[in-house]
Amino acid sequence: MAKDASLTKPLLDESEPKDIQFNHPPDYWSRYGCLSKSFFCWVMPMLRLGSKRPLEPEDMWPVREEDEAKKHIDSMAEAWDQAEKKNPEGFPVIRALYHCYTKEIWLIVVLNVIASALAFSGPIAIQAMGVYLQDDTAPLYIGLTWIAALLMAKIIESIASTQNFFICRNLSLNLGNAIKGMIFDKIMTVAPNSEYIAQQGKIVNLIQVDVGKMQFLVDVLPILLIFIVQGVIGIWLLFEFLGLSFLAGLAIVVIVALFNYRIGIITSVIQHELMNKKDLRIRRTTELFNSIKIIKLFSWEQKFVDGVLDARRAELKERRHWLRWTLIGSFFLNVAPTAISTATFVFYAAVAKKELDAPKIFAAMAIFNIIQGPIRGLPRVIATIVENQVSLRRIQNFLRAKEIDLSMVTREEHPFTDDRLSVQIENGWFTWGGGDPDEQDNSSDKSPNNNESQSNGGNGQKKGGYIELQDTSAGDQSPRHTARPVLRDINLKIPHGQFVAIVGDVGSGKSSLLSTLIGDLEPYQGPEAKGEPTIRLLKSVAYA
């Protein structure tokens, strides 16, 4: 019977991974011209190829050098350090983002101003064409000139709008990569006694929720700029067309803006509580899945499920409260455009006793239609800004969290001392930190003595030159958020090339000893400690 080759074939390909050979050169972006970039003609070959067959990885464009995540992470980390040192008050992460993406931010501002200003080319052309059509003696070329000017203005507006959207999406992706990279780097160095280690749900929310809100802010923040630009130009045009009658509509705008400002303050408080409830729910869910074996063994399923559901109900209660106020603000802002135009026309015709003609009505309605888009989008901008204030504080607090002291461990390139050691600890008194050692009971008789394995059976002298662990007392019974010493008077020497097993009871300090080698534990500063500990370690040491 022939042997099935698939049964012995390895599941993973052990060959070296091959780099993707892209069909586009690395400098493909610089080869496209201004017109191709303006009208996005460079994407058409990819779309045509995708319509004929499924796209392969090599058909895609290689990542541009300016879009590589590492570049943005390093740049953002450097800008964050400078902003934090210069002025830690407020939101230094905003200053860091502005420092990294100044060019993109100002380009977005310029494009939004151009697009917002040219949006009013329609009402201006309507007013001019209405006057032109009412004048039977006006020459033909005036009408043709207005039509050509309107066409050119709309083309430029379209280019500015699409380029603005493209730049915003690139900025959003690069910003998200930079912040996520900084968070991942911080995770690797955050101190073990930090609240973020005990509450991993907060880290999950930082990456999945808070960074996503910052990326979404890049997309919606231009609406605020459009609202300002179009509001100024729209008020000026309404004054030109309708005189002081536009103040009736402006009064409604001010009232709605003040009302929504108050709603924004309320939703900010609710948003903060909502994120706390979400952290609690995610933390309980994570604990449930991490301890699922023990929970099933002791039939604790219902107790843990009830805890998760209670947290979820509290979260949904805050969510409903937040949605209630958000909908109230959205209702008034959606009604505002109709109320503004109605109040303006009523005041112009009934109070000011002026005649409304077709050019003024059509032009004014066109202006109201233009500005009602930003007005309706304003609640989303306000809500996003409020949510981002909470998210920014959470991200900043995490980036400011205490880190492990990497300088405590000296890493060597080659075996050191005359004994050719790979690991050496002297005067080792260590704690997980988090409390005041003077207020803790630090007596060594409360922890088990010599729980760690000793190479000589108890006297602490060398045996065959393999390992030395002298006068050691270790115990991992203390909580990680106290200043009690978990390792006492550690003196350890491991020669290069030796295979060493550390054996002891549960909670005797085995994992704490290994954590000391990577700097997770802090030096104990109590009266029993005999000076500063010394840790020397080869750069390549395997332990588990």
N, C-alpha and C positions, 0 to 999 in steps of 0.2 A: 504494500500500500504506500503510495507516494506521500511524503511528509508535506503538510501544509506550511508553506514558507511564511504565511502571515502570522502563524503562531509564534515564531521565533524572531520576527522582525521587531526591532525596538520601537517603542511608542514615540520616542523623541528622536529627531534627526540629530545625531551627534556630530555631524559635519559642521564646519565653521559657517556661521550665517553670512550670506552674501549681501553686499550692499546693493540697493536698488539702482539700476542704471536708468536714470530718467531720460526720456526722449527730448527734454528741454535742457539747454545749457544752464549752468548756474547763474549766469548774468542775463537771463532771459528778460528780466524786467527793464533793464537799461536799453534793450534793443527796440522796445516799443516807442513809437513817436507820441507827440503830444495829442494829436487827434485820436489815435488808437486808445490812449488812456482816458481821454475825455469822454468818448462815446462807448467805451468798453468793447472795442472791436477785438481786443486781444483774447477775449474769452470765447469768441465765436468758433474757432477751430476745435476747441474742446467740446463745445455743445454739438457741433456737427459729428464729431467722432462718437460721442455718447449716444447719438440718435441711431448710429449704425451698429454698434456692438457694445457690450458691457465694458466699462473702463477698467483698466488694470492699474496697479500702483505705479508702474513706470510711465503711464500716460499723464499722471498728475505733474504739477509744477513742483520743483524742489522748494523747500522753505527758504525764503530770502534771508540773507544774513541779518538784516535789520529786524526780522520777525522771530529770530531764534529765542527760545525761552530763557536760556542761560544768560544771554546778554541783558535781557530785561530784569531778570532776578538780581544779577550783580549790580546793575545800575540803580534799581530801586532800593536795594539793601544799603548801598553807599549813601543815597539821598536821605534815607530814613535815619541813618546814624547822624548825619550832619544836621537835619532838622530837629532831631531829639536833643542834641547837644546845644544847639543855638537857642531854642525856645520850646521846652516840653509842654507848655500850656496850650490849651485849645486842641487843634487837630493837626499835629505835625505830619501825619500821613498824607493829608491834603497838600501840604507844602512840598512833601517829597514827590508826590504824583505830578504836581505842577512843574517841579524842577526836571523831572524825567521826560515829560511830554509837553514841554512848553510850545514847541513848534506845532504839534498836532492840535493842541488846544486853540492856539491863535488862528490856525488855518480853519478850524471848525467855526470859530467866531466870525471870521471874514466871510466865509461861504454862507453862513446863516444870515448875516446882514445883507449880502447881495441878494439872496433868494427872497428874503422877507421884503426888501424894498421893491424888487421887481414884481412881487405879487400884486402890487397896486397899479401896475401898468394897465390892467384891465379896466378898473373904474375910471382912471384918467382918460383912457381911450374912449370909453363909453360917453363920458361927459363931452369930450371934444367932438366925437362923431355926432352926438345929439345936436350940438350947436351948429356943426357943419351941415347937417341935413335940414335944419330949420332955415339956413341961409341959402336962398336959391341962387345968389350971385357968386358963391364961393367956387373957386376953380377946382377942377378934378384932382390935380396933383396933391392938394392938401389932404383929401380923403385917402388917396393911395399912400401918402407919406405916413399917416397915422396907422394904417393897416400894416405897412412894412415895419414900422417901429414896434408895434405890438407883437408881431411875429418874432422879430429879433429878440425882444425882451423876454418872451416866453421860452425861446431856445436857451438863452443864457440862464434863466431861472431854473430850467430843467437840468442843465449841466451842473449848476451849483448845488442843487438839491441832491442829485444822485451821487456826486462826489462827496458831499457832506455825509451822506448815509454810509458810503464805502469807508471813509476815514473813521467814522464813529465805530463801525463794526470792528475794524482793525485795532483801534484804540481799546475797545472793550475787551477783545481777546488778549492783547498784550498786557493790559492792566491786570486782567484775571490771572494770567500765567505768572506775572511778577508777584502778586500778593499771595497766591497759592504756594509758589516756590519759597517765599519767605516764611510762610507758616510751616511748611514741611521741614525747612532747615531748623526752625525754632523747635519743632517737635523733637528733633534729635539731640538738642542741647538743654531742654527745659529741665529744671531741677526735679528730682523724684518726689520731693515733698510739696510740689506745687499742686494747687487745686485742680489744674487741668489734667494731671495724671490720674487723680482720683475720680474726676468727672469727665470721662472721655467724650460724653455726649456734647460738651461744649466745643471740642475740637471738630467734631463732625458737623455741627451747626456752623462753625466759622467757615469751613470749606464749602459746604453745600448751600448754605443760606446767605450768610453775610457777604461773602465774596460775590455771589450771584446778584445780590442787591446793588453792590457797587458797580458791577458791569451793566446792570439795567439802568443805573443812574446816568451812565454815559449816553444811553440811547434817548432818555426822556429829558435830560437837562437842556438840550437845545430848544425844547418847547418853551422854556422860561425866557430864553433869549429872543425867540421869535415873538413871544407875547409882548416883551418890552419894545422891540423895534417896530412891530406892526401896530402896537398901541400908540406910540408917538406919531408915526406917519398917519395912522388912521384918524387920530384926533385932529391933526393939522388939516387933512383933506376934508373932514366933516365940518371943520370951522370955515374952510373956504367955500364949501357947497351950501351949508345950512346956517352959518353964523353961530351965535351963542346958544342956539337951540340944542346943540349937541351936549350942553352941560347937563341936561335932564338925563340923558343916557349915561353920561360920565358919573353922575351921582349914584346911579344903580350899580355901576362897576365898583365904586369905592365901597359901598355898603356890602356887596357880596364878597369883596376881597377881605374886608375886616372880619366878616362872619367866618370865612374860611380860615383866616389866621387863627381865630379862637379854636376852631375845630382841629387845626393842625397841632396846637398845644395839647389838646385833650388826647388826640390819637397818638402823640409821642409818648405820653405816660402809659397808655394802654399797650403800645408796641413794646415798651420795655418789659412790662409784666408778661406779655405774650411770649417773648423770647425766653424768659426765665422758666415759664411753664413748659415750653418746648424742650429746653435743656433737661428738665426733670424727666419728661416722658422718654426722651432718647436715652438718658442714663439708665433708667429702669429697664428699658427694652434691651439695652446692651448687656446689663447684668443678667437678665433672664437668659439670653442666648449663650453667654459665656459660662453660665453655671447650669446648663440644661441637664447634664448628667446627674448632678447631685439633686436637682429639683425633681427629676423623674424618679430617682432612687427613693426619696423620702415622701413622694406624693405631695409636693408643695406647689403643684401647678396652679391651682385655683387661687392660692394666696398671692402668688406673683402676678398672675393675670389680673387680679383685682387691683393690685398696685398700679399696673400699667394703664388699666382702664380708668382708674381714678385720675391719674395724671392727664390722660387724654381728655376726659370730661372737663377738667379745669382749663386745659388749653383751648378747647372748643368754646367754653364760656367766654374767655377773653377774646377769642376770634370773633364771636358774634357781637360782642360789645364794640370791637374795632370796626366791623363791617357796618354796624348801625350808624355810627358817626360818619363813616366814609360815604355812605349812601345819602345821608342828609346833605353833606357838602356837595356831592355830585348833583343832587336834585336841583339845588339853587343855582349852581353854575350852568346846568343845562337849560334852565328856564331863563337865565340872564340874557342871552342874545336876543330872544324874542321880546323880552321886556325892554331892553335897551332901544331897539328900533322903534317899538310902539311908542315909548315915552318921547323919543326924539321927534317923530313925525307929529304926534299930538301937540307937543309944545310949539313946534314950528307953525302948524296950521291954525290951531285954536288960540294959543296964547300970543304968539308973535304976529298973528294975522297976516302971514305971508302966503303967497300962492306956490303950491307945489307943481312943478312941471315935470315932464317925462325924463329929461336928462338928469335932473337932480334926484328923482326917485330911484331910477335905475342905478345911478352911480352910488347913491347912499346905500342901497340894498346890497350892491356888490361889495362895498366896504364892510358892511356888517357881516356878510357871508365869509369874508376873509378872516376877520378878527374873531369870529365865533369858534373857529377851529382851535386856536391857542387857548381861548377862554374855557372851552370844554376839556381841553387837555390839562388845564392848570390843576385840577384836583389830583390827578395822577402824579404830576410833578411835586406838588406839596406833600402828598403821602409818601412818595419815594424819598424826598429829602428828609422827611421826619424819620422814616425807617432807617435811612443811611446814617443819621446821627447816632442811633443806637448801635448799628453795625460797626461804624467806625470806632466807637468807644470800645466795643468788645474786641475788635482786632488789635487796637492799640494796647489794651490791657494785656492781651496775650503776648504781643511782641515785647512788652516790658516785663514779662514774667521772669522770675529768677532763673538763672542758668547754672548748670554745673560748672565747677571750677576746673577747667581742663589743665590749668597750669600746675595743679597739684601732682599730676602724673608726668614723670619725665620719660619720654620714649627714646630708646636707644636704637642705633642702626645695627650694632653688633653686640654679641655677648660681652658683659662688662665684669669688672673686678678680676682678680687673679683666679677666682673660682669659676669663671665663665658662666655667669648667671643669666637667666632669662627673665626672672621675676625676683624682686626684692622689696620687702616692706620692713621698715624699722620704726619703732615707737608708734605703732599703729593704734590710735584711739579714734574710733569713727562713730558717727551718728547720722541718722537720716535727716536731722535738723528739724526746724519748725517750732522750737520753744526756747525757754531760758534755762540753761543748764544749772544755774544756781537755785532754781526753784524745783528741780527734779531730784528724785531720790536716785543717786548714782552709785550706791554701794554695790560692790562687785559680788557680794554674797547672794544677791537676788537673781543672779543669772547663772546657768549651769557652767561649770568649769571644765575646760578641756573637752568641749563637745566636738571640736574639729579633730580630725585624725592627726596623729603625730607620728613622725617617721621612726622615732626611737622607742615608742611605747610609754613615754611619760616624762623622761628627764630632760628633754629639750635639746640634747646634743646631737651632732651629726651621726648618721648611720650610713656608712658607705659613701658619703659625699653626695647623696642624692637630694635630700630636702631637709631644711631646718625650720622648725616652727616652735619657738621657745616661749615659755611662760605665758601661754595664751589663754584668754578667757573670751568666749564668744557666745552671743545669744541673740536671736532675732525676735525675742518676745515683745520688745517695745514697739509701740505704734510708730508709723513712719512720720507722723506729724508731731513728735515730741523730740526733745533734745537729749533723751537718754542714750548713753553709749550702747551700741549693739555689738561692737567689736572692741575688745579691751586688750591693750598691750600686745598687739600682734607684731611678731618678728618672724618673717618668713623669707626663706631663700630657696629658690628652685633653679638648679643648674640647667644649662642649655641642653636640649635634646631629651629630657626626661618626661616620662608619662606619669602623671600624678593624679591620684584619686583622693578627693576630700569626702570623708564619710562622717555622718552625724545624724542625730535625731531630727525630726521635723521641727523647724523653728530654731535650730541651733546656730544658724548664721552662715550656712554654706553659700547661699545665693548672695548674702551681703558681702562675703569675702570676694566673690567674683565681681560684684558691682563696684567694690572699692577699686579694682584694677582699671575700670573705665571712668573713674572719677564721679560716680553717682553719689557716693557718701561724702559727708563733710567731716573735716577734722573736729574732734570733740575738744571743747575749750574748758572743760571742767577742771577742778583742782587736782584730780587724780592723774591727768595727762602729763606725760613727761616730755614736754616740748612739742615741736611741730613734727608730724609724721613725714617719712620719706618713702616715696613709691617710685621705683624704677622698673621699666618694662620694655621688652623688645617690641618693635613696631608690629611684628608678625608673631602673635601668640594665639594658639587655638584653645578655646575653652568652651564648655557647655554645661 
